[in-house]
Structure formats: structure tokens, C-alpha cells
Amino acid sequence: MANVVVVGAQWGDEGKGKIVDWLSERADVIARFQGGHNAGHTLVIDGEVFKLSILPSGIVRSGKLSVIGNGVVLDPWHLITEIDQLRAQGVTITPETLMIAENTTLILPVHGELDRAREAQNSVAKIGTTGRGVGPAYEDKVGRRAIRVADLADDATLQVRVDRALVHHNALRNGLGLNAIDRNALLDQLREIGSKILEYAAPVWKVLNDQRKSGKRILFEGAQGSLLDIDFGTYPFVTSSNVIAGQAATGTGIGPGSIDFVLGIVKAYTTRVGEGPFPAELEDADGQMLGERGHEFGTVTGRKRRCGWFDAVLVRQTCATSGVNGIAFTKLDVLDGFDTLKICVGYELDGERMDYLPIAADHQARCKPIYEEIDGWSESTEGARSWADLPANAIKYVRRVEELIECPVALLSTSPEREDTILVRDPFND
């Protein structure tokens, strides 16, 4: 049985939630492999809306195992809130349906405070963080002072871990003009939340490898988009973890040879939230129309997303760095009614043409888009479930995108409803 990795191939908000939900019906296990609760996704199932930000998308489907892998940084208080919200909507969540890797790093309240304080005092260049503590938690992880899920099970270990973290954080907080952390209050908070989440703790690496050996299908789900990858994104305006497909292996403890198909989620136009370069950004009526028709507001933050034409250069680049085998092309219906569409096919940098986005920040800022125009269509594509339902010019647009990004379309989404999906190539049976 095939195992599939799903990654966002732009700056996030590509529609991963719906696609992962659509694929989860074919999977036995859905594993989240990176990120925190700083990126959300919305599922629409039989008209009911589910908003998730840390739980894997498969959690709303009965009979599936959902896994939070060690590559995630987990705010346990937010997790319990999200679980309670879903239970209120009738979703059953038990240790048999949800497992958390024992070696998962925790996001503490001090991480969120630090995140927001640094962003507020940064007068040089704001990163655009959501302020939820994700970055500082990853910093503690690589600094070897993190508190992990397993630490909550032994009070002596927990106290040692807290003391080690406070040596660093209190010094940092002093420099930022923040009060020192109340050690005993933090320990009490951790003891209380530990009693609520330890029942979900498990050796996820072993569980996943056993599932694979028994022939189960595993769907690996990331958060954010590849252009926010800490190494290959538009640094420093990126997230704090690796987002590309290779992280699925290290973020769950399963070998890279166990990954059979990488599906890149690609929106029919381009958006990003927060600061950073955006060569194809539109600040005109077309950009406004894309934002309004696409309902481009962040699931978690509510922030308005910046909008632009489809950037084939960036998607070709992310398909390469993630080894994408096929893309799920989403929100095609947002382009209905445009007389003319544009696709960014290259950049002009200081008089030279570039076929990729350079790494240097000053070069990225100076890149100007080179557009190719293509005829739009007046007919509606919303709800189309076969190629025959699509206007001829919409099909031409999709085919041109395939050529430019050098990667075929595997799925085509034409609305938020899960059934409004055209299957071209099944990732689980490729």
C-alpha cells in the first residue's frame, strides 16, 4: 500500500485541509509531521465546518488513527481546547483515535509571551509571526532545553527540565524588560495539563512502522507552505521548521524509503500572509477581486492575505525541493469571470532573466515578475467533478500550469466541498 506526503507548495493557505480530508477516506493513519497551531485549515463536510490548527485532518473521520509526530511543537492547552470544540461538534476523540509522540516538544505560555514581546520590540524588520510561541519552542528544542511530552510523566525530570529552561528564559526576559517566570506556577500548570494529555502519549515512530509493515496506508500532513520552509523559504520571513516533504520522515520517525508519493497542494493563484517578498503581488482591482472571491483571510489569525497571479517559477522550485510527484490544484473557481489571466513565468533582476527565486534577500526584493497572458473564461467552474464540466479555457489554463511547473495535476478542486474534486491520478494507487 502506498504512503503519501501532502505539502503546501506555495506560502500556505493552499487548501490542504480539504485535500487531506478527501485523501483521508483512503488512508488508515493520518500523521502530522511539523509546525504548531500557528496555521489553520478549514474542512467542510456535508455542510458542517470544522476548523483545525493542530489536530490532523483525519480526526473528523471515524475509524482512522490520527498522529501528532515529534516534528510538531505542541501547545497542550490549545490541544485540549481544540479537542473540546470538536467533541462539541460530535467528533469522537480517544487514545485509540489520537496519539501524540512522546518526544514532541511542548509550547509553554512563556514561549508565546517571548514571541509577542520580540515582535513588538523589533524595529528593524518584523517577521510577521502569529505570536503563538512556535518559534521560541523550536529554539528551545535545538537548544536542548525543551520540555517534551514524556517529561510530564515524571515530576523529578520535569523539575530539572523547567530549571534548565528558566536559566535561559529569565536572562532573556530580563533583557526585554519582562518579569521573571514564576517557577512553581509553571510547574503547577504543567502538572495539571499533563494529567489531560499523557493518555494520548505513545511511541509514534514504532506505531507508524508497525502500521506500515502491516500494510496500512499512511497519509503524512504538513502545515504552512514550502515557501515558508526554514531552509528553502523566503528567509527570514519563514516559519521555524522544515516544511518540505523530507521532514515527513524525521518528523514522525519513519524512514524516507517508506514514502511512495508526494502530493503538492497548489492554489490557482498566489497568496501570502505577513511580511516578506512577493514578486507577483497585486495591489490593484484584480488583487482585490482575488481576495474577496477567495475569502482570503487567515483561519487562525483572521489576517487579510496578500494576493497575486499564479507564480509558476516558485511552484516549479518547490516541486523540485519536495520531490513532488503530482499536484492538487485548488480554488480554480476563484478565477471564473476574468477576461485575461496572467502567469508569472520568470523574473527580471537587474536586467537579467531569472528562472528561480534567488536566495539573497536583497535580490528577492528586486525581482520583478515576467508575465504570460492567457485567455480567461466566463463560465462557472464551481462544483465541477469531471473535465467535461470545465470550460475549454480553464482546461488550457491547467495544462499550461502543468507545463510551466514541470509537474502533472493529480487532483483538481473546484469548491470547498470535498466531493467537488476531479481525480486524475490517485496518489494511493499510483
N, C-alpha and C positions, 0 to 999 in steps of 0.2 A: 504494500500500500504506500502511496506517495505521501510525503510530508511537505507542507507548503509554508513558505515565509511570506508574509504580507508587509510591505514597506510603503510609506508615502514617498513619492518621487519628486515632490516639489517642496514648498515651505510648510507643509502640513495643511490640514483642513481640506484634504482631497476627497473625503467621503469614505474613509477607511471603515467607519463603523458599519455602514450598510453592507459593504462588500464582505467584511469579516463575518457579519451575521449571515449573509447569504451563503458563504462557504461553510460556516459552522454546522449547517444542517448535514453536510457531507463528512464532517470531521468527528472524531471521538474525543479529542482533547484540544483545548484552546489555551495556548500559553502566551502570556505577556512577558516580553523579554527585556525591556528597558523603559526609562523615563519615570515620571512620577504622576501626580494628579494635576500637573500644570497644563495638560492638553486634554480636551474632552472630545467625545463623539456622541452623536445622536442616532438612535435606532428608532425606526418607525415600523411597528409590526401590527398588522391588522388595525391600523389607525391609532394605536397607542404609542405614545412617545416615551422612550427610555433614554435618560441622559447619564452617561458613564464617563468617568475620568480616571479611575484606577482599576476597576474590575474589568477582566477580559470580556469581550463582547459575547462570548458563548454563555455567559452566566444566565442570560434570559431564556436559554433553551434547555428544556428538561432532557435528562439522560446524557448530558455532556459533563466532562470534567474540566473545570477552569483552573488555571495555574498562574500564580504570580511568581515569576522567576527571580533569581538572585541579581539580575541586571537592573531590576527596578529599585528605586528608593521609595519607601512606603511610609506615608503618614498614617499611623494606625487609627488615630481619632477620625480622620476623614474616611478611612475604610469602613469603620463601624457605622458612620452616618450614611454612607452610600449603601451599605447592606440594608440598613433600616428602611431607607427610601424605597429600595427595590422590593423588599418584603411587603411594604405597604401597597405595592402595585401587584402583589400576588406571586412574586418570584420566590421560589424555594431555594434557600442557600444554607448548606450544611457542610461539615468537614468532608463529606463524601462527594460534594459537588465543587468545593473550593479548597485549594491547597496553596500555602504560601511557603516559599523556600526558606529553610531555617537560617540560611546565610544572607537573607535580604537585609539591607541597611535601612534603618528607620530614620524618618524625618521627624525631628523634635520641634517643639514650639520655638526653641532658641534659633533654629535654622531659619524659620520664617521671619523672625524679628531681625536677624542679621541681614537677610536678603533685602528686606524693605529699607533698612537703615542705610545700607551701602548704596542702593539705587537712589535714595533721596539725596545723599551727600555727593553723588558723583556728578561733578560739574564739567567733566571733560567730555565724556560720551556715554550716554545712557545705553544700556544693553537692551532694555525693554523687557526685563524679567517680569514674571507674573507675581513675584514676591511670595511664593508658596514654600520656599526653603529647599527647593530641589537642588540648586547649585551648591549651596553650603553643605548639604548632606553628602553629595558626591565628593566634595572636597575632603570631608571627614573620612570618607571611605578610602580614598587613595592616601590620605594622611595617616591611616591606621589608628584612628581614634573613634571610629564609628561604633554605635550600639546597634547590634543586629537582633533579629527576632529570637534566635536561640538564647541570647543573653538574658532575656526576660524570664527564663525558666530557673535561673539560679541567682539568688539575691546577692551572694558574695561576689560573683562575677559581675553582676550588674553594677554594684557599687564601684568596683575597680574601673570598669568602663566609663562610668559617669565622671569619676575623678580625673581620669586621663583627658576626657573631652573638655572638662571645665578649665584645666590648666591653659589650654589653647583659647577657649572661647572667652573666658573672663579677661584675659590680656587684650584680646581683640575688641571686646566691648568697651573696655576702659578707653581705648584709643578713639572709639566712636562716640564716647560720651554716654554710654548706656550703663545702667546699673548691673552689678554682678548678679549671676544666676543664683537663685536660692536652691542649693543642692538638695535639701530634704524635700522641698516641694516638688522638684523634678523627679526624684526617686519615687515619691508617692504617686505621681501621675503615671509613671512607667509601670509601677506595680499594679495599679488599677487597670490600665489598658492591657497589660499582659494577660490578665485573667480572661479578657474577652477575645484575644486573637491567638493565643497559644494553641487552642484546639484546632486551628487550621494549619499549624506548622507541620512541615513534612520534608523528608529528603527528596526534594523535587527532581534533582538530577537522576536519582535512582528510579523514581516513579516513571519519569519520561522514558528512560532507557528500557525499562521493563515493558512499558506500553508499546514502544517501537518494536521490541522483539516479539511481542505477541500479535503483531500485525495491525495495530491500531493506527488510525490516521491522526497526525498531529498538525494543528494549524498554529503557526507562530505569529503573534501580533505585536507590532511595534507602536510607538506613539510619535507624534511630531512628523517631520518630513526630512528626507535625506539632505536637503539644503540647510538644515539646522544641525547636521552632524558636527560633533566637536572637532573632528579632523578634516572632513571634506565639505563642510558648510561654509557660509559667508562669515567666517570668524572675524571679530569676536561676537558678532550678533547671531549666536547659535545657542543650542541647548547644552547641557552639561554632560551628555553621554553620547556614545556612538549610536547612530540611528540606522545605519545601513545594514544590509541583510546579514553580514558576517557576525553581527552582535547577537543574532538569534542563538548561535551555538554557545558563546561564552556567557550569555545572559540567562541560560537555562541549564547548562551542564550537559548538553547533548553534542556529540561530535558533528563537525561540519559535513562529514560524509553522509549524515542522516537526512540532509536537506535535499529534496528532489526537484523543487520548483520554487522560483522566486517571482512573486506577483507584485508589480509596481502599481500603486494607485495614482492615477494622473487625472487632474481636472482639465476640462476642455479649454480653460483659460488659466490665468495665474493670479494667486493672491498671496499675501503675507501679512502677519500681524507684527507690530512693533517696529523697531529700528532696523537699519541695515540697507545695503544696496538692493536695488530692484530695477534692472535695466529696462524692462518692458512695462513699467508702471504707467498708468493713465491717470491724469488729473483733469480730465475733460468730461463731457457728457457721456461718452462711451464707457468710461471707467465708472461713472456714477450709475449708469444703467446696469452694468455687470454686477455691481454691489447690491443694488436694490432687487434685481431679479434673482440673484443667487443667495439672497438673505445672508450676506457676508458679515456676520457678527460672531465673535468667539463664543463657543459653548461654555467655556469656563469663565472667561473674563468679561464677556459682553463687548469687548473692544471691536470697533469697526476695522475691517480688513482692507488693506490697500489692494487695488485690483489692476490688472493689466491683461494684455493679449497673451496668447499661448506662447511660451518661450521654449522652442524646440531644442535650443542649444543646451539649456540647463537640464532638461529631461533626458536628452541623449547622454549627458555627462553622468547623471545619477543612475541611469540604467546600466552604465558601464561599471560604476563603483559598487553597485549592489549585485551585479550579475543577473539582472532581470531577464527572465525567460518570456514574459508576456505582461501586458499592462491591462488594468481595468480602467477604462476611460469613463469618467463620470461627469455629470452635470452638462451634458451636451445640449439639453433643452434650454439652458440659460442663453444660448446663442441664437435661439429662434428669433427671427424678425430683423436681424442685422442685414442690411443690403450688402455690405462688404465686411469681411473679416480680415484680420492681419495675423500673421505668424512671424515671430522673431526667428530668423534663420542664421543670424550671425551678429557679431558686434564690431563696431568701429572704435579702435583705440589709437589715438594719436596718428590718424591717417592710415592705419593698418587694419586689415580684417582679421578677426579672431573667430575660431570655431569652437572655443570653450571659454568658460569664465576664469580669468586668471586668479591666482591665489592672493596676490598683494592687494591690500585693502584700497590703496590709492588708485590702482589700476581698475579694480571693480567699480569704484565710484565714477570713473571717467568713461566707462564703456557705454557706448550709445547703440541702441538696437538697430539692426538692419531688418526691415520687414519685407515679407512677401504677401501680396494681397490675394485673396481668394473670394469668389462669389459666395454670398450668404444664401439664406433660404427664408421664405415667408411662411411655409407650412410648419405645423407643430410636430416636434419630435417627442413631446412629453408622453410617457407611458408606452412608448414603442417597445415591442417584445420580439421583433424579428427585423431583419434587414429590409424586408419588403415594406415594412411600416415607415421606413425612413425616406425623407426627400433625397433626390439624387445628389444635390449639392452637399447635403450632410454626409452622405457616404463618401463623396470626394474629399471632404474635409478630413474625415477619419483616416482615409487611405493616405492622404498627404502627410498627416501626422506620423503615421507608421513609417513612411519613407524617411522622414527627417530625423526621427529619434532612433531609427535602425532597430526597431523592436515591434513585434506584432501585437495587435489587440486580442486579448483573450476574453474579456468581458466588456460589455458596453452598458452603462447605466443611464436611464432616461428619466428617473424621478427618484425621490427618497424612498418610495415603496420598494420593498425587497423583490417583488415579482416583476417589477419593470426593469428587467435585466436581460440582455441578449448574450447568450453563451456562445462563444466562438470556439473556445478551446478550454476544456476542463482541466484546471491545474492538478486535480487529484487523479486524473486518468490520462495524463499527457503521454 
